Amino acid sequence: MKAFVYCRKSTEDEERQILSLDAQASEMIALAHQTSRTVVGVLNESMTARNPGRPVFNEMLRRIERGEAQSIITWKLDRLARNFDDGAVSSGSSSAA
């Protein structure tokens, strides 16, 4: 199964201890190998997910809809969505790990 690794670090959380984008990517690539997934792209974004309209996230969803990958691997589920609009987006063939 093909997967995107999606790493996000909020610009609003600078004071909190959050895994760096590189560290998130390393952990998720290792998980992909353990679960027999092929990583087709590592996508990094540095912005909050409280508001909809993240360009990298939206492009990743378009690429999933085109069939480039069937799943998303992310360090923590809230890296994907923290607002209703992004959380309600559904692509029948995608999943989060």
N, CA, C and O of each residue as an XYZ file, in Angstrom:
388
protein
N       0.839     -1.175      0.000
C       0.000      0.000      0.000
C       0.890      1.247      0.000
O       1.881      1.316      0.728
N       0.526      2.215     -0.818
C       1.273      3.467     -0.886
C       0.741      4.461      0.139
O      -0.458      4.520      0.410
N       1.660      5.240      0.700
C       1.275      6.185      1.751
C       2.066      7.482      1.650
O       3.218      7.507      1.216
N       1.410      8.551      2.064
C       2.100      9.809      2.294
C       2.432      9.886      3.774
O       1.636      9.472      4.616
N       3.594     10.408      4.087
C       3.936     10.757      5.463
C       3.666     12.251      5.570
O       4.261     13.053      4.851
N       2.757     12.619      6.479
C       2.394     14.031      6.659
C       2.879     14.486      8.029
O       2.476     13.948      9.061
N       3.748     15.485      8.016
C       4.324     16.031      9.245
C       3.902     17.495      9.362
O       4.027     18.269      8.414
N       3.409     17.851     10.523
C       2.993     19.233     10.736
C       3.432     19.693     12.115
O       3.320     18.964     13.101
N       3.930     20.908     12.159
C       4.279     21.536     13.421
C       3.644     22.918     13.414
O       3.921     23.738     12.539
N       2.798     23.163     14.390
C       2.084     24.427     14.444
C       3.013     25.574     14.788
O       3.876     25.452     15.657
N       2.831     26.669     14.110
C       3.606     27.873     14.420
C       3.149     28.486     15.730
O       3.859     29.310     16.308
N       1.960     28.094     16.215
C       1.441     28.633     17.466
C       1.971     27.886     18.689
O       1.823     28.368     19.812
N       2.577     26.736     18.495
C       3.003     25.888     19.608
C       4.497     25.940     19.869
O       5.073     24.965     20.351
N       5.128     27.050     19.562
C       6.580     27.149     19.708
C       7.055     26.864     21.134
O       8.140     26.317     21.331
N       6.239     27.234     22.128
C       6.676     27.052     23.507
C       6.484     25.623     24.004
O       7.061     25.251     25.026
N       5.700     24.824     23.318
C       5.442     23.453     23.739
C       6.444     22.510     23.096
O       6.957     22.772     22.008
N       6.713     21.419     23.779
C       7.624     20.409     23.252
C       6.876     19.547     22.237
O       6.065     18.700     22.613
N       7.148     19.764     20.966
C       6.546     18.989     19.892
C       7.673     18.404     19.060
O       8.674     19.065     18.785
N       7.495     17.169     18.670
C       8.508     16.506     17.850
C       8.771     17.339     16.592
O       7.830     17.777     15.930
N      10.044     17.557     16.263
C      10.399     18.334     15.076
C       9.874     17.636     13.823
O       9.553     16.448     13.853
N       9.790     18.377     12.733
C       9.322     17.797     11.479
C      10.216     16.640     11.039
O       9.724     15.606     10.587
N      11.530     16.818     11.172
C      12.463     15.742     10.799
C      12.268     14.507     11.671
O      12.287     13.381     11.173
N      12.080     14.716     12.971
C      11.873     13.588     13.882
C      10.551     12.882     13.585
O      10.483     11.653     13.613
N       9.494     13.660     13.299
C       8.213     13.050     12.927
C       8.387     12.192     11.673
O       7.908     11.060     11.615
N       9.076     12.740     10.673
C       9.276     12.008      9.415
C      10.044     10.713      9.654
O       9.671      9.664      9.129
N      11.104     10.780     10.434
C      11.908      9.572     10.707
C      11.067      8.487     11.369
O      11.125      7.321     10.978
N      10.284      8.880     12.376
C       9.432      7.912     13.085
C       8.391      7.296     12.150
O       8.149      6.090     12.192
N       7.782      8.120     11.317
C       6.707      7.634     10.450
C       7.228      6.811      9.277
O       6.547      5.891      8.823
N       8.411      7.120      8.782
C       9.023      6.299      7.737
C       9.349      4.918      8.299
O       9.144      3.907      7.628
N       9.852      4.877      9.521
C      10.123      3.585     10.172
C       8.829      2.789     10.340
O       8.807      1.579     10.110
N       7.757      3.468     10.739
C       6.462      2.795     10.889
C       5.969      2.271      9.541
O       5.424      1.170      9.461
N       6.158      3.052      8.494
C       5.743      2.611      7.159
C       6.435      1.305      6.785
O       5.797      0.380      6.284
N       7.731      1.233      7.027
C       8.471      0.010      6.708
C       7.978     -1.167      7.540
O       7.882     -2.285      7.034
N       7.667     -0.929      8.805
C       7.171     -1.997      9.684
C       5.810     -2.512      9.244
O       5.482     -3.678      9.464
N       5.022     -1.650      8.625
C       3.669     -2.035      8.212
C       3.570     -2.294      6.710
O       2.474     -2.316      6.150
N       4.707     -2.488      6.066
C       4.783     -2.828      4.637
C       4.113     -1.801      3.732
O       3.454     -2.157      2.755
N       4.283     -0.538      4.063
C       3.766      0.531      3.210
C       4.916      1.171      2.451
O       6.036      1.253      2.955
N       4.635      1.617      1.257
C       5.611      2.319      0.439
C       5.355      3.809      0.569
O       4.269      4.283      0.235
N       6.338      4.548      1.047
C       6.206      5.988      1.198
C       6.429      6.638     -0.163
O       7.504      6.514     -0.749
N       5.407      7.329     -0.661
C       5.512      7.987     -1.963
C       5.818      9.474     -1.821
O       6.078     10.157     -2.812
N       5.788      9.972     -0.590
C       6.128     11.367     -0.361
C       6.107     11.699      1.114
O       5.275     11.197      1.870
N       7.034     12.551      1.513
C       7.063     13.086      2.873
C       6.704     14.557      2.749
O       7.432     15.332      2.128
N       5.587     14.936      3.340
C       5.065     16.282      3.201
C       5.140     16.998      4.547
O       4.634     16.500      5.552
N       5.771     18.161      4.559
C       5.948     18.946      5.778
C       5.152     20.236      5.687
O       5.084     20.871      4.635
N       4.552     20.612      6.809
C       3.808     21.865      6.862
C       4.031     22.499      8.226
O       3.997     21.822      9.254
N       4.259     23.798      8.220
C       4.489     24.534      9.463
C       3.408     25.592      9.625
O       3.629     26.778      9.377
N       2.247     25.137     10.042
C       1.160     26.068     10.330
C       0.102     25.377     11.167
O       0.049     24.149     11.232
N      -0.730     26.166     11.800
C      -1.767     25.627     12.659
C      -2.820     24.878     11.843
O      -3.032     25.169     10.665
N      -3.473     23.913     12.483
C      -4.581     23.198     11.850
C      -5.913     23.660     12.430
O      -6.957     23.073     12.144
N      -5.878     24.703     13.236
C      -7.128     25.215     13.813
C      -8.040     25.816     12.749
O      -9.264     25.797     12.884
N      -7.436     26.347     11.693
C      -8.208     26.950     10.607
C      -8.018     26.135      9.336
O      -6.922     25.641      9.072
N      -9.081     25.991      8.545
C      -8.934     25.257      7.281
C      -8.082     26.041      6.284
O      -7.872     27.243      6.441
N      -7.602     25.351      5.272
C      -6.882     26.019      4.208
C      -5.382     25.813      4.212
O      -4.645     26.671      3.726
N      -4.908     24.690      4.751
C      -3.473     24.415      4.701
C      -3.115     23.919      3.302
O      -3.644     22.895      2.871
N      -2.228     24.615      2.577
C      -1.936     24.258      1.189
C      -1.346     22.863      1.011
O      -1.769     22.138      0.111
N      -0.394     22.470      1.830
C       0.243     21.152      1.679
C      -0.765     20.048      1.973
O      -0.832     19.061      1.241
N      -1.543     20.202      3.029
C      -2.575     19.235      3.401
C      -3.595     19.075      2.271
O      -3.939     17.957      1.889
N      -4.072     20.199      1.746
C      -5.067     20.147      0.679
C      -4.512     19.489     -0.584
O      -5.213     18.716     -1.236
N      -3.266     19.786     -0.932
C      -2.644     19.151     -2.095
C      -2.480     17.646     -1.872
O      -2.659     16.861     -2.803
N      -2.141     17.240     -0.647
C      -2.019     15.818     -0.336
C      -3.359     15.120     -0.563
O      -3.393     14.032     -1.140
N      -4.450     15.718     -0.125
C      -5.771     15.114     -0.327
C      -6.104     15.003     -1.817
O      -6.666     13.998     -2.253
N      -5.759     16.029     -2.595
C      -5.984     15.957     -4.048
C      -5.178     14.808     -4.657
O      -5.676     14.090     -5.524
N      -3.960     14.638     -4.211
C      -3.111     13.565     -4.747
C      -3.650     12.187     -4.360
O      -3.547     11.241     -5.141
N      -4.219     12.069     -3.170
C      -4.838     10.805     -2.762
C      -6.050     10.530     -3.650
O      -6.253      9.400     -4.093
N      -6.847     11.554     -3.908
C      -8.012     11.381     -4.773
C      -7.605     10.953     -6.188
O      -8.356     10.242     -6.855
N      -6.428     11.378     -6.649
C      -5.909     10.976     -7.966
C      -5.316      9.575     -7.939
O      -4.954      9.038     -8.985
N      -5.212      8.976     -6.756
C      -4.727      7.605     -6.654
C      -3.237      7.453     -6.418
O      -2.711      6.347     -6.544
N      -2.536      8.538     -6.079
C      -1.091      8.449     -5.855
C      -0.749      7.678     -4.583
O       0.341      7.117     -4.471
N      -1.668      7.648     -3.631
C      -1.470      6.915     -2.375
C      -2.847      6.511     -1.856
O      -3.873      7.059     -2.259
N      -2.835      5.532     -0.950
C      -4.082      5.056     -0.366
C      -4.180      5.351      1.131
O      -5.210      5.086      1.750
N      -3.120      5.895      1.708
C      -3.145      6.135      3.149
C      -2.239      7.303      3.529
O      -1.391      7.748      2.756
N      -2.455      7.776      4.749
C      -1.656      8.849      5.337
C      -1.075      8.308      6.637
O      -1.786      7.722      7.453
N       0.213      8.510      6.816
C       0.848      8.151      8.079
C       1.266      9.459      8.730
O       1.967     10.272      8.127
N       0.833      9.649      9.956
C       1.148     10.876     10.668
C       1.486     10.558     12.105
O       1.025      9.555     12.650
N       2.293     11.408     12.725
C       2.797     11.160     14.069
C       1.687     11.164     15.112
O       1.711     10.361     16.045
N       0.720     12.055     14.962
C      -0.363     12.193     15.921
C      -1.597     12.611     15.130
O      -1.495     13.429     14.216
N      -2.749     12.065     15.467
C      -3.955     12.317     14.693
C      -4.269     13.803     14.556
O      -4.787     14.225     13.522
N      -3.970     14.601     15.572
C      -4.292     16.031     15.467
C      -3.384     16.765     14.482
O      -3.591     17.951     14.227
N      -2.375     16.077     13.922
C      -1.581     16.678     12.851
C      -2.440     16.834     11.600
O      -2.170     17.702     10.770
N      -3.480     15.995     11.457
C      -4.330     16.047     10.278
C      -5.398     17.129     10.377
O      -5.580     17.892      9.428
N      -6.103     17.216     11.489
C      -7.204     18.178     11.571
C      -7.464     18.599     13.010
O      -7.439     17.790     13.937
N      -7.711     19.882     13.157
C      -8.142     20.426     14.441
C      -9.300     21.383     14.219
O      -9.605     22.213     15.075
N      -9.944     21.261     13.061
C     -11.115     22.076     12.751
C     -12.120     21.190     12.034
O     -11.757     20.152     11.481
N     -13.383     21.598     12.043
C     -14.453     20.777     11.485
C     -14.283     20.547      9.982
O     -14.467     19.424      9.510
N     -13.934     21.588      9.224
C     -13.849     21.446      7.771
C     -12.821     20.399      7.358
O     -13.127     19.529      6.543
N     -11.617     20.466      7.901
C     -10.596     19.483      7.549
C     -10.935     18.115      8.112
O     -10.680     17.101      7.461
N     -11.502     18.067      9.304
C     -11.846     16.796      9.928
C     -12.974     16.077      9.225
O     -13.084     14.854      9.309
N     -13.821     16.830      8.526
C     -14.963     16.234      7.842
C     -14.624     15.775      6.436
O     -15.417     15.074      5.808
N     -13.455     16.161      5.928
C     -13.041     15.743      4.585
C     -12.828     14.241      4.602
O     -12.188     13.698      5.502
N     -13.366     13.593      3.610
C     -13.225     12.144      3.561
C     -12.905     11.707      2.148
O     -13.587     12.081      1.194
N     -11.877     10.923      2.030
C     -11.560     10.283      0.762
C     -11.734      8.793      0.989
O     -11.077      8.221      1.859
N     -12.588      8.168      0.238
C     -12.935      6.773      0.462
C     -11.744      5.839      0.548
O     -11.822      4.806      1.213
N     -10.652      6.174     -0.102
C      -9.527      5.244     -0.138
C      -8.417      5.594      0.845
O      -7.401      4.901      0.892
N      -8.590      6.654      1.632
C      -7.509      7.050      2.523
C      -7.768      6.588      3.942
O      -8.909      6.357      4.341
N      -6.682      6.458      4.699
C      -6.781      6.096      6.109
C      -5.640      6.754      6.844
O      -4.641      7.135      6.235
N      -5.776      6.890      8.129
C      -4.715      7.462      8.958
C      -4.120      6.359      9.813
O      -4.824      5.453     10.260
N      -2.845      6.444     10.030
C      -2.182      5.467     10.900
C      -1.494      6.199     12.013
O      -0.869      5.573     12.870
